[in-house]
């Protein structure tokens, strides 16, 4: 990872989830760059001790992480008094002026494209996690895999957005696979349907997801010339079986 990206991570600005944020910060304490180490340590020290104690009490926290903080004098709470959301960072270091921005604010797409085009890699990475809905819709198609991954890891991404990403023919196969591996999103039928119908979705995944589709969508899929032939054939067989079963 480039130095500027490591420095951004040391500030707690990249990983949006608690596990990821802590793991990255601890890792950066051994970074060869002294500034990165110093910033990472300062960020760790900003996390409230009571929040850390409750988080460390979770059963899914790695023993290595508990031992690390134990050496720093922070131990798991015996009786958690507050709830720590694993999907959120333990410390939000977003500058105040950025928090004012709202996804619902109408922005001119052309100006956003131009703005992103002038950004450095680090700035685009930051926008992928903390930016607006419109920025995410553009950055999810970025040729750099790390940018796309950052978009999908953003806590701002809704199920509706995930479904819109899954419908895009311009995203990479890695993006579609990552969406398919997200258990929360895959509980949403629109996400499942979008992934199944996207011709860029890995065939094995599409065939598996097709089994979860409603009869009317299976019938539509069976005559969809945009999907791979094996998927269309499988859908045709399933549609026929559904019809025979009803008869």
C-alpha angles and dihedrals in degrees: 000000000000118000095248091052091048090050090051090050090049088059090056093246102123112049109060097188125078098236093047094045094052094042092052094045092050091048092050091056085078095045114134090232110084093207092055090049092049094048092047091051091048091051092051090051090055093063109100111250094227091054091050092049093053092046093049089053090066113111093228096057110114115250089233091061091050091050091049093054091039087062087054092052097256116123134180116276114252094211113024110224097184136033120245115206109222090204092062131066117257088232126026109211097176109138113252094244090057093052090062091065114098130202090226093061109111112241129182107251094213092054091048092052089050092047093051091046091060094047124104120238091262092051092050090048090053092047090051089062103030104023133100129283090257091053091051091050089058100038094050085073094049112131090229109089092209091060092051091048090051090053092052091047093054112115087217093070110108128202088253090056091047089054091050090050089049090055094052116108091195099063122095125259088246090062092051091047091050091051089050090053094053105099095197094053093044090063086069112088094209090058091050092048093047093050093047093052096044107101090210094060111108107266095233090055093047093050091051094047092047088070088065096053124108117251095255092053092047089054091050091048091052091067099034108121092193095069125075115279095242090056092047091050092048090049090050091053092048092048090051091048090050091051093046091048091054090049 
